[in-house]
């Protein structure tokens, strides 16, 4: 009985399962991309892709409209959030889960393991943790 209580206490304190997060960043002429992948027990559960895009103040409204239309057309299966600072920055966040990750990563990733995705992104000039 004492062993069971100790095991239950350890599970409560440490949580169930091994959680790991992969975060990768890349800067480009348009702005910054941040990709976050959340794993539990080695299985990809969900994540997000965040784009911070810098535009000229005069172009903000038109650029936001074009970006929003493009993302909605290409990523209809994803939860999409778009915001701006009313000046020169547009933030686009795509949230994904294990069912639609292949639409982002393509067929070049055989599995959605931490190592496979990290290696693919490093080859695409991302910096990962």
N, C-alpha and C positions, 0 to 999 in steps of 0.2 A: 504494500500500500504506500509506503514511504517513497519507493522508487517511482511509482506512478505519479505521485504529487510533484516530485522533483522534475520529472519529464514534462508534465503539464505546465509547470511554472516556467521552465526553459522555453517552451513553445510560446507561451504568452509573452515573455520578455523579448525574445528574439524574433518572433513572428513566424509565420508558416512559409516555408519555401525560401529559396535563394533569389533575391531580386538584384538585378543589374541594369544599369542604364548606359547606353552608348550615346555620346553627344559628339557630333561632327560639325565643323564650321568651314565656310569657304567665302572669301571675298571676291567680288567681281566688279566690273565697271558699273553695274546697276545697283549694287549694294551687297548685303550680306545674307547668306543662307545658313540656317542652323537646323540640323536634323537631329531629332531625339528619338531613340528606340528604347522601349521599356520591355525588359525580359523578366519572366518569373520561372524559376526552375529550368532555365535554358531555353524557354519557349518565348518567342516574340508575342507580346500581348497587344501593344498599341504604341503610339507615338505621335509626333507632329513634325511638320516641316514649316519653318518660319522664314519668310523672306522679308527683309527690311530694304525697301527700294527707295533710292534718293532720286528726286526729279526737280526740275526748276519750278519755282513757285507758280509761275504762269501756267505751267503744264499740269498742275496737280489734278484738277477736276477731270480733264480729258484722259490723262494717264490712268487715273484710278478707274474710270469707266472702261477703258480698254483692257486693263489688267483683270478687272472683275469679270468681264465677258469671256476673256481667254481662259481664266481658271475655271469658271463655271462650265464652259464647253469641254475642257480637257479633263476635269476632275469632278464630274457630276456625282460620283459615288462617295465623295468625301465631304466631311463637315468643313465648311469654308467660312473663315472670318476675315473681313477686310476692314481696316481702319486707317486713318491718316491724322496728321497733326495740324492740319489746315495751313501748312507752310510748304514743306518740301519732302516729306517722308510718308511712304505708304507701307503699311505692315499687312502681310498676307499670312494667314495661318491655316494650314491644312492638317486636320487630324485624321489619323488612319488607325486601322486595326489589323489583326493578322490575316483577315480575309481579303483586304484590298491592297496590301503592301506590294504585291507583284506588279500592280499597275504603275507603281512609282519606280520600283527597282528594275523592272523588265525581266526578261527570261535569262539574263546572264548570271543571275544568282540562283544556284540550284536549291539552296535552302536559305532560310531566314535566320541562320545562326548569327550570333554576335560577331564571330570571326569573319564569316563570309561577307556580311554587310560592311564591316569595318574595312576589310581588304579592298572591296569594290570601291568604296568611297575614297580611300587613300589613293587608289589609282586615278581617280577623277580629281585629284588635287585638293581634297578635303583634309583638314587637320582634325584628328579624333583623339578622344581621351583614352 
